[in-house]
């Protein structure tokens, strides 16, 4: 028997629950939201699919979940300049989330922005092993990066490390051809603003983050050992500690099995250090 718990069942959280159910990844889905009309509507909507799946609203089921997804809080809107600007709005929500995880021994996936800071904060508050705390966002950024590379006729798989925000680090050094700094900077600028047309057009990103989060869930439940760009709590990897950042990580049944330390070029190293410094400063605000 496998189970998924989702806190925050709005656009992304609701879509994650729906996809997990439709794909048959879990036997039980446990849903939570402070807005009860939305919670009840989402539960009934899932039940009306007729799928053979148990849907629960009992908080007592959380500690038995294999995966817990934190998707609650204030989403980014066109008026919110960066994801980091959501820290003070969503920190109290992360604090509430941590209380639900006191006896939890599964894998936590953080979606709520600022994702990296929230992932680190929840690790500190819950006492979970750092390998069981994964931030979802790097896979979405990497998919966008791959799209921008294709538009410019550049072959290769796109990987984005660093912060899920302004301090993203697209990895050009693993591509088959050299990319000049001017082009790198142009693509980085496009990555930073990639979500805004979607947010303006439909109120928020949904399909992308939900799809990649469910891919993570599947990988955990199947103990697949796949490597993805995920936000991980660092303890010396890449010369960084005291924050959670996007790195290539092997994901299995227990969460992060291994963090791969790639050799980055000077352009990438500089931006990765900037991402680490920014996240450490953001985490400092969270604990003030």
C-alpha positions in Angstrom: 0.0 0.0 0.0 1.3 3.4 -1.0 0.1 6.8 0.2 0.5 10.4 -0.7 -0.3 13.4 1.5 -0.7 16.9 0.1 -0.9 20.1 2.1 -2.4 22.9 0.0 -4.8 21.6 -2.6 -5.1 24.7 -4.8 -3.9 24.8 -8.4 -0.6 22.9 -8.1 -1.4 20.7 -5.1 -4.7 19.7 -6.5 -3.2 18.8 -9.8 -0.5 16.8 -8.1 -3.1 14.8 -6.3 -5.1 14.3 -9.5 -2.2 13.1 -11.5 -1.0 10.7 -8.8 -4.5 9.2 -8.7 -4.9 9.0 -12.5 -1.5 7.4 -13.0 -2.2 4.9 -10.3 0.9 5.8 -8.2 -0.8 5.5 -4.8 -3.6 3.6 -3.1 -4.4 6.5 -0.7 -4.4 10.2 -1.0 -4.5 12.4 2.1 -5.5 16.0 1.5 -5.3 19.1 3.7 -6.2 22.8 3.2 -7.2 25.6 5.6 -9.9 26.6 3.1 -12.4 23.9 3.8 -14.8 24.5 0.9 -11.9 24.0 -1.5 -10.7 20.9 0.4 -14.1 19.3 0.3 -14.6 20.2 -3.4 -11.3 18.7 -4.4 -12.0 15.5 -2.4 -15.4 15.1 -4.0 -14.0 15.8 -7.5 -11.4 13.1 -7.0 -14.1 10.7 -5.8 -16.2 11.5 -8.8 -13.5 10.1 -11.1 -14.6 6.7 -10.0 -11.0 5.7 -9.6 -10.2 2.9 -7.1 -8.4 5.1 -4.6 -9.1 6.0 -1.0 -9.2 9.8 -0.3 -8.6 10.9 3.3 -8.8 14.2 5.1 -7.6 12.8 8.5 -4.3 14.5 9.7 -3.6 11.3 11.6 -2.8 9.6 8.3 0.1 11.9 7.5 2.7 10.0 9.5 2.0 6.9 7.5 2.4 8.6 4.1 5.2 7.6 1.8 5.5 11.1 0.4 4.3 14.4 1.8 4.0 17.4 -0.6 4.0 20.9 0.8 2.1 23.1 -1.7 0.3 25.5 0.6 0.6 29.2 0.8 0.5 32.4 -1.2 1.2 31.9 -4.9 3.2 34.2 -7.1 1.2 36.8 -8.9 2.2 39.4 -11.5 2.6 41.9 -8.6 5.2 39.6 -6.9 8.5 40.5 -8.4 10.5 37.4 -7.3 9.7 34.1 -5.6 11.9 35.3 -2.7 9.4 38.1 -2.0 7.0 35.4 -0.8 9.2 34.5 2.2 7.4 36.4 4.9 3.9 35.5 3.6 4.7 31.7 3.4 7.0 31.2 6.4 4.0 31.0 8.8 2.5 28.4 6.5 5.7 26.4 6.5 5.7 26.6 10.3 2.2 25.1 10.4 3.4 22.4 8.0 6.3 21.4 10.2 3.8 20.6 13.0 2.1 18.0 10.8 5.4 16.3 10.2 6.5 15.5 13.8 6.0 11.8 13.4 6.5 11.6 9.6 9.2 9.2 8.3 8.6 9.4 4.6 10.0 11.8 2.0 9.0 15.5 2.0 8.7 17.4 -1.3 8.5 21.2 -1.1 6.9 23.2 -3.8 5.8 26.3 -1.9 7.9 29.4 -2.8 10.5 30.5 -2.0 11.0 26.8 -2.5 14.7 26.5 -1.5 14.3 28.5 1.7 11.2 26.6 2.7 12.8 23.3 2.1 15.7 24.2 4.3 13.4 25.7 6.9 11.3 22.6 7.1 14.4 20.4 7.4 15.5 22.5 10.4 12.1 22.6 12.0 11.2 18.9 11.6 14.5 17.2 12.3 14.0 15.0 9.2 17.1 13.5 7.7 18.3 16.0 5.1 18.0 13.3 2.4 14.3 13.1 3.0 13.8 16.8 2.2 13.6 17.6 -1.5 12.7 20.8 -3.2 10.8 20.6 -6.5 11.6 23.4 -9.1 14.9 22.5 -10.8 13.2 20.0 -13.1 10.8 22.7 -14.3 13.6 25.2 -14.8 15.6 22.6 -16.7 12.7 21.9 -19.0 12.4 25.6 -19.8 16.1 25.8 -20.3 16.0 22.8 -22.8 13.2 24.7 -24.7 15.3 27.9 -24.9 18.3 25.8 -26.2 16.2 24.2 -28.9 14.9 27.6 -30.0 18.6 28.7 -30.6 19.5 25.4 -32.4 21.7 24.2 -29.5 21.7 20.5 -29.0 21.9 18.9 -25.5 19.9 18.4 -22.3 19.3 21.5 -20.2 20.2 21.3 -16.5 19.5 24.2 -14.1 21.1 24.2 -10.7 21.2 26.9 -7.9 18.2 28.7 -6.7 14.7 28.2 -8.1 14.4 32.0 -8.7 16.6 34.9 -9.9 19.8 33.0 -9.0 19.3 30.1 -11.3 22.4 28.5 -12.8 21.9 27.0 -16.2 24.7 24.5 -16.9 26.2 25.2 -20.3 29.5 23.3 -19.7 27.9 19.9 -20.2 26.6 20.7 -23.7 28.3 19.4 -26.8 29.3 22.9 -28.0 30.6 26.1 -26.4 28.1 28.8 -25.7 29.4 32.5 -25.5 28.8 34.4 -22.3 26.5 36.9 -24.1 24.2 34.1 -25.2 24.4 32.5 -21.8 23.3 35.8 -20.2 20.5 36.2 -22.6 19.2 32.7 -21.9 19.5 33.2 -18.2 17.4 36.4 -18.5 14.8 34.5 -20.4 14.7 31.8 -17.7 14.2 34.3 -14.9 11.1 35.6 -16.5 9.8 32.4 -18.1 6.9 31.9 -15.7 5.5 35.4 -15.9 3.5 35.0 -19.2 1.8 32.0 -17.7 1.1 33.7 -14.5 -0.4 36.7 -16.3 -2.4 34.6 -18.7 -3.9 32.0 -16.3 -3.1 33.2 -12.8 -0.3 30.7 -12.0 1.8 27.9 -13.4 0.2 24.5 -12.9 0.9 21.8 -15.5 4.7 22.2 -15.4 5.3 22.1 -11.7 2.7 19.4 -11.1 4.1 17.2 -13.8 7.7 17.4 -12.5 6.6 16.9 -8.9 4.6 13.8 -9.8 7.7 12.5 -11.7 9.6 12.9 -8.4 6.9 11.1 -6.5 6.9 8.2 -9.0 10.7 8.0 -8.8 10.6 7.8 -5.0 7.8 5.2 -4.9 9.5 3.0 -7.5 12.9 3.4 -5.9 14.1 4.2 -9.4 17.5 5.9 -8.6 17.1 8.5 -11.3 19.2 11.7 -11.4 17.3 15.0 -11.4 18.1 18.6 -10.6 16.5 19.0 -7.1 16.9 21.3 -4.2 18.8 19.5 -1.5 20.1 20.5 1.9 23.8 20.9 1.4 26.5 20.0 3.9 29.7 20.7 2.1 28.8 19.6 -1.4 30.0 22.2 -3.9 31.7 23.9 -1.0 28.3 25.0 0.4 26.4 24.5 3.6 23.6 26.2 5.5 21.1 26.2 2.7 19.1 24.2 0.2 20.0 24.5 -3.5 19.4 22.8 -6.8 22.0 20.2 -7.5 22.0 16.9 -9.5 20.7 14.3 -7.1 20.0 10.6 -7.4 16.5 10.0 -6.1 15.2 6.7 -4.7 12.9 5.3 -2.2 14.5 7.1 0.8 14.8 10.4 -1.0 18.2 11.8 -1.9 20.5 8.8 -2.3 23.5 10.7 -3.7 24.4 14.3 -4.6 26.6 14.4 -7.8 29.3 17.0 -7.7 29.8 18.1 -11.3 32.7 20.2 -12.4 31.3 23.6 -13.3 33.1 26.2 -15.4 34.0 29.7 -14.1 30.7 31.3 -15.3 28.7 28.6 -13.6 30.7 28.5 -10.4 30.4 32.3 -9.9 26.6 32.1 -10.2 26.4 29.1 -8.0 28.3 30.9 -5.2 26.0 33.9 -5.7 22.9 31.6 -5.3 24.4 30.1 -2.1 25.1 33.5 -0.6 21.6 34.7 -1.5 19.9 31.6 0.0 22.0 31.8 3.2 20.9 35.4 3.6 17.3 34.5 3.0 17.5 31.7 5.5 18.9 34.2 8.0 15.8 36.3 7.6 13.6 33.3 8.3 15.3 32.8 11.7 15.3 36.5 12.7 
